[in-house]
Amino acid sequence: MKAKEIRDLGVDDIRARLAELERERFNLQFRSATEPLSNPLRLRSIRRDIARLQTVLRQKAMLTEAAR
């Protein structure tokens, strides 16, 4: 997911997608401890998507703070 796509989403949508990715990351990490993953690079892409989501969420929060 690209940052431009994330910026087009609303805050609630970003939080929902963030929670979904956190659950997926947890499940993949848990599975990787017990068995080899079919796509181990998925963990990396999930971590990066989480970071992008958090960054855009923080930027939106800072914009609302500055508007006050």
DRENPA-3360 file (N, C-alpha, C; in nm, 2 decimals, always signed):
BEGIN
1 = MKAKEIRD = +0.09/-0.12/+0.00/+0.00/+0.00/+0.00/+0.09/+0.12/+0.00 ~ +0.06/+0.21/-0.09/+0.15/+0.33/-0.11/+0.09/+0.44/-0.01 ~ +0.18/+0.53/+0.02/+0.15/+0.64/+0.11/+0.04/+0.73/+0.05 ~ +0.04/+0.75/-0.08/-0.06/+0.83/-0.15/-0.20/+0.77/-0.13 ~ -0.21/+0.64/-0.14/-0.33/+0.57/-0.12/-0.38/+0.58/+0.03 ~ -0.29/+0.58/+0.12/-0.32/+0.59/+0.26/-0.37/+0.73/+0.29 ~ -0.31/+0.83/+0.23/-0.35/+0.97/+0.26/-0.49/+0.99/+0.21 ~ -0.54/+0.92/+0.11/-0.68/+0.93/+0.07/-0.78/+0.87/+0.16;
9 = LGVDDIRA = -0.74/+0.79/+0.25/-0.83/+0.72/+0.35/-0.86/+0.81/+0.46 ~ -0.97/+0.79/+0.53/-1.00/+0.86/+0.65/-0.93/+0.80/+0.77 ~ -0.93/+0.87/+0.88/-0.86/+0.83/+1.00/-0.92/+0.70/+1.05 ~ -1.05/+0.68/+1.05/-1.11/+0.56/+1.10/-1.07/+0.44/+1.01 ~ -1.06/+0.46/+0.88/-1.02/+0.36/+0.78/-0.87/+0.32/+0.81 ~ -0.79/+0.42/+0.83/-0.65/+0.39/+0.86/-0.63/+0.31/+0.99 ~ -0.71/+0.35/+1.09/-0.70/+0.27/+1.22/-0.75/+0.13/+1.20 ~ -0.85/+0.11/+1.12/-0.91/-0.03/+1.10/-0.80/-0.11/+1.02;
17 = RLAELERE = -0.74/-0.05/+0.92/-0.64/-0.12/+0.84/-0.52/-0.15/+0.92 ~ -0.48/-0.06/+1.01/-0.37/-0.08/+1.10/-0.40/-0.20/+1.20 ~ -0.52/-0.21/+1.25/-0.55/-0.32/+1.34/-0.55/-0.45/+1.27 ~ -0.60/-0.45/+1.15/-0.60/-0.57/+1.06/-0.46/-0.62/+1.04 ~ -0.37/-0.53/+1.00/-0.23/-0.56/+0.97/-0.16/-0.61/+1.10 ~ -0.19/-0.55/+1.21/-0.12/-0.59/+1.34/-0.16/-0.74/+1.37 ~ -0.29/-0.77/+1.35/-0.34/-0.91/+1.37/-0.27/-1.00/+1.28 ~ -0.26/-0.97/+1.15/-0.19/-1.05/+1.05/-0.05/-1.07/+1.09;
25 = RFNLQFRS = +0.02/-0.96/+1.13/+0.16/-0.97/+1.17/+0.18/-1.07/+1.29 ~ +0.09/-1.05/+1.39/+0.10/-1.14/+1.50/+0.08/-1.29/+1.46 ~ -0.02/-1.32/+1.38/-0.04/-1.45/+1.34/+0.08/-1.51/+1.26 ~ +0.13/-1.43/+1.17/+0.25/-1.48/+1.09/+0.37/-1.50/+1.18 ~ +0.39/-1.41/+1.28/+0.51/-1.43/+1.37/+0.49/-1.56/+1.45 ~ +0.37/-1.58/+1.49/+0.34/-1.70/+1.57/+0.36/-1.83/+1.49 ~ +0.31/-1.82/+1.36/+0.32/-1.94/+1.28/+0.47/-1.96/+1.24 ~ +0.55/-1.85/+1.22/+0.69/-1.87/+1.18/+0.77/-1.94/+1.29;
33 = ATEPLSNP = +0.72/-1.92/+1.42/+0.79/-1.99/+1.53/+0.77/-2.14/+1.53 ~ +0.66/-2.18/+1.47/+0.63/-2.33/+1.47/+0.65/-2.40/+1.34 ~ +0.64/-2.32/+1.23/+0.66/-2.39/+1.10/+0.72/-2.28/+1.00 ~ +0.78/-2.33/+0.90/+0.83/-2.24/+0.80/+0.72/-2.17/+0.72 ~ +0.74/-2.04/+0.69/+0.63/-1.97/+0.62/+0.65/-1.99/+0.47 ~ +0.54/-1.99/+0.40/+0.54/-2.01/+0.25/+0.60/-1.88/+0.19 ~ +0.57/-1.76/+0.25/+0.62/-1.63/+0.20/+0.68/-1.55/+0.32 ~ +0.80/-1.58/+0.35/+0.86/-1.50/+0.47/+0.87/-1.35/+0.45;
41 = LRLRSIRR = +0.88/-1.31/+0.32/+0.89/-1.17/+0.29/+0.76/-1.09/+0.32 ~ +0.65/-1.16/+0.34/+0.53/-1.10/+0.38/+0.54/-1.02/+0.51 ~ +0.61/-1.08/+0.60/+0.63/-1.01/+0.73/+0.70/-0.87/+0.71 ~ +0.79/-0.86/+0.62/+0.86/-0.74/+0.60/+0.76/-0.64/+0.54 ~ +0.69/-0.68/+0.44/+0.59/-0.59/+0.38/+0.48/-0.54/+0.47 ~ +0.44/-0.63/+0.56/+0.34/-0.59/+0.67/+0.40/-0.49/+0.76 ~ +0.53/-0.51/+0.80/+0.59/-0.41/+0.89/+0.60/-0.28/+0.83 ~ +0.64/-0.27/+0.70/+0.65/-0.15/+0.63/+0.51/-0.08/+0.61;
49 = DIARLQTV = +0.41/-0.16/+0.58/+0.28/-0.10/+0.57/+0.23/-0.04/+0.70 ~ +0.26/-0.11/+0.81/+0.22/-0.06/+0.94/+0.29/+0.07/+0.97 ~ +0.42/+0.08/+0.93/+0.49/+0.20/+0.95/+0.44/+0.32/+0.87 ~ +0.40/+0.29/+0.74/+0.34/+0.39/+0.66/+0.21/+0.44/+0.72 ~ +0.13/+0.34/+0.76/+0.00/+0.38/+0.82/+0.02/+0.47/+0.94 ~ +0.11/+0.43/+1.03/+0.13/+0.51/+1.15/+0.19/+0.65/+1.12 ~ +0.27/+0.66/+1.02/+0.33/+0.78/+0.97/+0.22/+0.88/+0.92 ~ +0.13/+0.83/+0.84/+0.03/+0.91/+0.78/-0.07/+0.95/+0.89;
57 = LRQKAMLT = -0.10/+0.86/+0.98/-0.19/+0.89/+1.09/-0.13/+1.00/+1.18 ~ +0.00/+0.99/+1.20/+0.06/+1.10/+1.28/+0.06/+1.23/+1.21 ~ +0.08/+1.23/+1.08/+0.08/+1.35/+1.00/-0.06/+1.42/+1.01 ~ -0.16/+1.33/+1.00/-0.30/+1.39/+1.00/-0.32/+1.45/+1.14 ~ -0.27/+1.38/+1.24/-0.29/+1.43/+1.38/-0.22/+1.56/+1.40 ~ -0.10/+1.58/+1.34/-0.03/+1.70/+1.35/-0.09/+1.81/+1.28 ~ -0.15/+1.78/+1.16/-0.23/+1.88/+1.09/-0.35/+1.93/+1.16 ~ -0.42/+1.85/+1.23/-0.53/+1.89/+1.31/-0.49/+1.97/+1.43;
65 = EAAR = -0.37/+1.94/+1.49/-0.32/+2.01/+1.60/-0.28/+2.15/+1.56 ~ -0.22/+2.16/+1.44/-0.17/+2.29/+1.39/-0.29/+2.38/+1.35 ~ -0.40/+2.32/+1.31/-0.52/+2.40/+1.27/-0.59/+2.46/+1.39 ~ -0.56/+2.41/+1.51/-0.63/+2.47/+1.62/-0.58/+2.60/+1.66;
% end
